Amino acid sequence: MEVVILDAPFDPWCELSSRQARRTDLAGRYGGTAVFVGTMRGANEGRPVTRMSLEHYPGMTEGQIRAIGDEAAERWAIQDALVLHRSGVLEPGEPIVLVATWAEHRGDALEACRYITEGLKARAPFWKKELGPDGEHWVERNTDGYASP
């Protein structure tokens, strides 16, 4: 599993293609690739957001993300995983996170990708500050992607 925290914009599709090109040892072994790309929205909880600042604790954040990935690998037969996450200042429309998993079967790839994505939202130590017309404020909680609407 590769975990990278980036402080500049990235192209998730180029990163995904690059990872697959580097992992020639997996060619022909995986039957499913699951991908999630999270993008910054221009609104949150009914308020416009013009910019967001993401902070993290270097080392601790990557370690927590790897732990989430290890848990996914224990539950599902994945062959590889990639997590890229932004830090720093983001604008609406920019990718925040890329989570990708590779597995022999699609079910394992899909379930592991979702598990890692939800784990990031709930457990990875990131701190978000949003800026909008009403000023700046820290985001106190993340949404629970497993919760029913």
QUIUR-V500390 format. One record per residue. N is the residue number from 1. RES is the residue in three letters. PHI is phi in whole degrees, 0 to 359 (999 if undefined). OMEGA is omega in whole degrees, 0 to 359 (* if undefined). Layout:
n:N res:RES phi:PHI omega:OMEGA
n:N res:RES phi:PHI omega:OMEGA
This chain:
n:1 res:MET phi:999 omega:177
n:2 res:GLU phi:248 omega:178
n:3 res:VAL phi:234 omega:180
n:4 res:VAL phi:224 omega:173
n:5 res:ILE phi:256 omega:185
n:6 res:LEU phi:247 omega:177
n:7 res:ASP phi:254 omega:177
n:8 res:ALA phi:220 omega:178
n:9 res:PRO phi:304 omega:178
n:10 res:PHE phi:220 omega:177
n:11 res:ASP phi:259 omega:185
n:12 res:PRO phi:299 omega:183
n:13 res:TRP phi:286 omega:175
n:14 res:CYS phi:293 omega:179
n:15 res:GLU phi:296 omega:179
n:16 res:LEU phi:296 omega:179
n:17 res:SER phi:298 omega:179
n:18 res:SER phi:297 omega:179
n:19 res:ARG phi:298 omega:180
n:20 res:GLN phi:296 omega:179
n:21 res:ALA phi:293 omega:179
n:22 res:ARG phi:287 omega:183
n:23 res:ARG phi:266 omega:180
n:24 res:THR phi:298 omega:178
n:25 res:ASP phi:294 omega:180
n:26 res:LEU phi:264 omega:183
n:27 res:ALA phi:305 omega:179
n:28 res:GLY phi:82 omega:182
n:29 res:ARG phi:262 omega:182
n:30 res:TYR phi:261 omega:179
n:31 res:GLY phi:250 omega:181
n:32 res:GLY phi:217 omega:173
n:33 res:THR phi:235 omega:177
n:34 res:ALA phi:251 omega:185
n:35 res:VAL phi:225 omega:170
n:36 res:PHE phi:235 omega:174
n:37 res:VAL phi:239 omega:176
n:38 res:GLY phi:263 omega:185
n:39 res:THR phi:236 omega:179
n:40 res:MET phi:291 omega:177
n:41 res:ARG phi:272 omega:178
n:42 res:GLY phi:269 omega:178
n:43 res:ALA phi:206 omega:176
n:44 res:ASN phi:212 omega:180
n:45 res:GLU phi:51 omega:176
n:46 res:GLY phi:81 omega:180
n:47 res:ARG phi:250 omega:175
n:48 res:PRO phi:295 omega:177
n:49 res:VAL phi:234 omega:181
n:50 res:THR phi:261 omega:181
n:51 res:ARG phi:197 omega:177
n:52 res:MET phi:223 omega:175
n:53 res:SER phi:246 omega:179
n:54 res:LEU phi:248 omega:177
n:55 res:GLU phi:245 omega:178
n:56 res:HIS phi:211 omega:178
n:57 res:TYR phi:256 omega:183
n:58 res:PRO phi:306 omega:182
n:59 res:GLY phi:89 omega:179
n:60 res:MET phi:293 omega:182
n:61 res:THR phi:297 omega:179
n:62 res:GLU phi:299 omega:179
n:63 res:GLY phi:298 omega:179
n:64 res:GLN phi:294 omega:179
n:65 res:ILE phi:295 omega:177
n:66 res:ARG phi:298 omega:178
n:67 res:ALA phi:299 omega:177
n:68 res:ILE phi:297 omega:178
n:69 res:GLY phi:297 omega:177
n:70 res:ASP phi:297 omega:177
n:71 res:GLU phi:298 omega:179
n:72 res:ALA phi:297 omega:181
n:73 res:ALA phi:293 omega:176
n:74 res:GLU phi:286 omega:183
n:75 res:ARG phi:270 omega:183
n:76 res:TRP phi:230 omega:183
n:77 res:ALA phi:276 omega:178
n:78 res:ILE phi:266 omega:181
n:79 res:GLN phi:260 omega:179
n:80 res:ASP phi:197 omega:176
n:81 res:ALA phi:210 omega:179
n:82 res:LEU phi:223 omega:174
n:83 res:VAL phi:229 omega:171
n:84 res:LEU phi:244 omega:182
n:85 res:HIS phi:223 omega:178
n:86 res:ARG phi:280 omega:165
n:87 res:SER phi:224 omega:181
n:88 res:GLY phi:86 omega:184
n:89 res:VAL phi:267 omega:179
n:90 res:LEU phi:239 omega:176
n:91 res:GLU phi:249 omega:176
n:92 res:PRO phi:305 omega:180
n:93 res:GLY phi:94 omega:180
n:94 res:GLU phi:278 omega:174
n:95 res:PRO phi:296 omega:176
n:96 res:ILE phi:260 omega:187
n:97 res:VAL phi:215 omega:170
n:98 res:LEU phi:235 omega:173
n:99 res:VAL phi:238 omega:178
n:100 res:ALA phi:225 omega:176
n:101 res:THR phi:228 omega:178
n:102 res:TRP phi:238 omega:180
n:103 res:ALA phi:208 omega:177
n:104 res:GLU phi:297 omega:183
n:105 res:HIS phi:239 omega:185
n:106 res:ARG phi:299 omega:182
n:107 res:GLY phi:300 omega:178
n:108 res:ASP phi:296 omega:180
n:109 res:ALA phi:298 omega:182
n:110 res:LEU phi:296 omega:183
n:111 res:GLU phi:295 omega:180
n:112 res:ALA phi:294 omega:178
n:113 res:CYS phi:298 omega:180
n:114 res:ARG phi:294 omega:180
n:115 res:TYR phi:300 omega:180
n:116 res:ILE phi:295 omega:181
n:117 res:THR phi:299 omega:180
n:118 res:GLU phi:292 omega:177
n:119 res:GLY phi:298 omega:176
n:120 res:LEU phi:301 omega:182
n:121 res:LYS phi:297 omega:187
n:122 res:ALA phi:270 omega:193
n:123 res:ARG phi:234 omega:182
n:124 res:ALA phi:286 omega:183
n:125 res:PRO phi:282 omega:172
n:126 res:PHE phi:240 omega:176
n:127 res:TRP phi:239 omega:185
n:128 res:LYS phi:247 omega:173
n:129 res:LYS phi:239 omega:180
n:130 res:GLU phi:259 omega:176
n:131 res:LEU phi:240 omega:178
n:132 res:GLY phi:212 omega:180
n:133 res:PRO phi:302 omega:180
n:134 res:ASP phi:268 omega:178
n:135 res:GLY phi:104 omega:181
n:136 res:GLU phi:260 omega:171
n:137 res:HIS phi:204 omega:177
n:138 res:TRP phi:279 omega:176
n:139 res:VAL phi:279 omega:186
n:140 res:GLU phi:274 omega:182
n:141 res:ARG phi:210 omega:175
n:142 res:ASN phi:256 omega:177
n:143 res:THR phi:284 omega:177
n:144 res:ASP phi:262 omega:183
n:145 res:GLY phi:294 omega:179
n:146 res:TYR phi:270 omega:182
n:147 res:ALA phi:289 omega:177
n:148 res:SER phi:283 omega:179
n:149 res:PRO phi:292 omega:*
